[in-house]
């Protein structure tokens, strides 16, 4: 990612419709930029609500490491 290596980024927002690959892109970007992911999903915040929310925590794991993520599974429904 040549263009990203020359940027000074404090905040990068990835947004879009459901099931478009936002998490995969965010994980790749966070890995490249040595960043973390803060989820703003209105349903992934709830513990136990895994079906229908697109919450797949395995997506945050790369072969080399796990990308730190926040605000997922932090509240009871």
trRosetta pair geometry for C-beta under 8 A, 3 or more apart (Angstrom, degrees):
i j d omega theta_ij theta_ji phi_ij phi_ji
1 4 4.2 2 136 27 118 118
1 5 6.5 142 97 -29 77 86
1 32 5.1 23 32 -157 141 155
2 5 5.9 -57 -153 24 33 112
2 6 7.4 15 160 -8 63 105
3 6 6.6 -70 -164 37 35 103
3 7 7.0 32 148 -26 67 113
4 7 5.7 -60 -150 27 42 115
4 9 7.5 -30 -155 -15 85 138
4 29 7.4 -153 -127 -140 157 82
4 32 5.8 51 103 132 148 132
4 33 6.4 -93 167 -72 124 98
5 32 7.9 -96 -68 170 76 105
9 12 5.3 13 175 -50 135 105
9 33 6.3 -46 61 -145 129 143
9 35 7.9 -52 98 -67 115 141
12 29 6.2 -126 109 155 150 142
12 33 7.3 131 4 13 145 171
12 35 7.4 141 31 50 116 178
14 22 5.0 150 136 -159 112 90
14 25 5.6 170 -144 97 147 115
14 26 4.7 -140 36 -75 151 96
14 29 7.1 169 -52 23 131 149
15 22 6.9 22 -122 -125 17 137
16 20 4.6 -82 120 66 128 150
16 22 5.5 -179 45 -72 102 114
17 20 5.3 95 69 -31 75 128
18 54 6.4 -161 -153 -45 93 146
19 54 6.7 -143 -69 -104 70 130
21 24 4.7 -49 -166 43 82 117
21 25 5.7 83 133 -23 89 100
22 25 5.8 -62 -150 41 29 109
22 26 6.0 29 155 -21 67 110
23 26 5.6 -55 -142 38 30 112
23 27 6.2 32 158 -21 65 105
23 37 8.0 54 -140 -157 71 159
23 54 7.5 -178 -20 150 135 110
23 56 7.3 140 101 58 165 95
23 59 4.8 43 135 130 127 150
23 60 7.7 -76 -179 -65 109 72
24 27 5.9 -54 -148 34 27 111
24 28 6.5 26 154 -16 62 107
24 59 6.3 -92 -76 -163 65 117
25 28 5.8 -58 -150 37 31 110
25 29 6.2 27 155 -16 67 109
26 29 5.8 -56 -145 40 30 110
26 30 6.0 31 156 -20 66 109
26 37 5.3 81 149 -114 123 122
27 30 5.8 -53 -141 38 28 110
27 31 6.3 31 156 -21 62 106
27 37 7.0 -33 -81 -51 59 141
27 59 6.1 -146 -38 150 150 83
27 60 5.9 -158 -106 -119 120 46
27 62 6.8 164 162 -57 114 100
27 67 5.1 -165 -138 7 79 155
28 31 5.8 -55 -150 34 28 112
28 32 6.4 25 154 -16 63 108
29 32 5.7 -57 -146 39 31 109
29 33 5.9 4 164 3 69 116
29 35 7.1 -20 125 45 80 127
30 33 6.2 -67 -133 53 25 94
30 34 7.7 -33 171 144 56 3
30 35 4.3 -106 -136 74 70 87
30 36 6.2 82 -150 -96 125 9
30 37 5.5 -69 -66 -51 154 88
30 67 4.7 84 102 -151 134 131
30 68 8.0 -144 171 50 137 66
31 34 7.7 18 -175 -74 24 39
31 62 5.8 66 -97 -37 144 157
31 65 7.6 150 -122 65 100 107
31 67 6.1 -84 -62 -83 80 114
36 67 6.9 155 -129 171 49 81
36 68 4.2 -37 -124 84 107 103
36 69 6.8 179 -178 -85 84 31
36 70 6.6 50 149 -12 121 106
37 60 7.0 -127 33 -118 140 111
37 67 6.0 57 -7 136 111 118
37 68 7.1 174 27 97 71 54
37 69 4.4 -18 71 -112 104 82
37 70 7.0 -179 94 22 55 71
38 69 7.6 167 -82 -161 26 59
38 70 4.8 -20 -112 64 69 109
38 71 5.8 55 -167 14 71 123
39 44 5.4 -71 155 89 147 133
39 45 7.3 -171 104 -70 113 72
39 69 6.3 37 -26 -179 104 107
39 70 6.8 -169 16 82 76 52
39 71 4.8 -152 60 84 81 99
39 72 5.0 63 27 -59 149 93
40 71 7.1 26 -79 105 39 150
41 44 3.9 48 84 18 130 111
41 45 6.7 -173 86 -27 73 78
41 53 7.1 108 148 -179 135 98
41 54 7.6 -133 -142 67 155 108
41 55 7.9 -177 95 -77 154 89
41 72 7.7 35 47 -98 114 87
42 45 6.9 -47 -167 7 24 115
43 46 6.3 -52 -172 22 51 109
43 49 5.8 -116 177 125 89 136
43 52 7.6 -77 157 109 156 84
43 53 4.2 -147 119 -123 119 108
43 55 7.7 -126 113 -39 91 111
44 49 7.7 -143 -107 89 28 103
44 53 5.2 150 -77 160 68 124
44 54 7.2 -61 -71 73 114 79
44 55 4.7 150 -125 -85 95 108
44 71 7.8 76 100 122 98 78
44 72 5.0 -38 148 -124 105 88
44 73 7.6 -52 165 -35 69 60
45 71 5.8 -38 -107 169 90 81
45 72 6.8 -102 -97 -115 36 33
45 73 7.6 -153 -176 -29 27 17
45 74 5.8 -51 -166 44 75 92
45 75 5.4 15 144 27 97 111
46 49 4.2 38 91 15 116 127
46 53 7.8 -152 53 -92 97 159
46 73 7.4 -9 110 -110 21 41
46 75 5.6 -54 -101 80 57 85
46 76 7.0 44 -149 -174 82 15
46 77 4.6 53 -159 -72 135 83
47 73 4.8 71 -92 -154 72 76
47 74 7.5 180 -44 22 91 12
47 75 6.9 -163 -4 78 85 32
47 76 5.9 -32 42 -96 110 53
47 77 7.4 -126 59 -21 64 79
48 76 7.8 29 19 -136 121 64
48 77 6.6 -95 69 -8 111 115
49 52 7.6 -64 175 65 85 92
49 53 5.4 86 131 -36 92 142
49 55 7.4 99 100 3 69 143
49 77 5.9 109 -46 -67 119 127
50 53 6.4 -102 -150 37 20 114
50 55 5.2 -104 -133 69 64 117
55 72 6.6 150 -137 -161 113 116
55 73 7.7 115 -166 -50 145 93
56 59 4.8 77 99 -17 99 108
57 60 5.8 -40 -171 20 58 114
57 61 7.8 54 140 -17 68 99
57 69 7.8 -150 -135 48 83 146
57 72 7.2 157 -93 128 99 146
58 61 5.7 -56 -164 28 51 113
60 66 5.8 46 126 -165 92 82
60 67 4.8 -120 -168 56 82 91
60 69 5.2 -84 -118 -23 149 130
61 65 7.8 -142 -149 119 59 31
61 66 4.9 -29 -104 -103 72 82
61 67 7.7 -143 -76 13 26 75
62 65 5.7 12 58 56 102 58
62 66 7.3 -178 23 -88 69 30
62 67 6.8 73 -13 -32 103 93
69 72 5.7 7 130 11 119 126
71 74 5.9 -64 -140 1 40 139
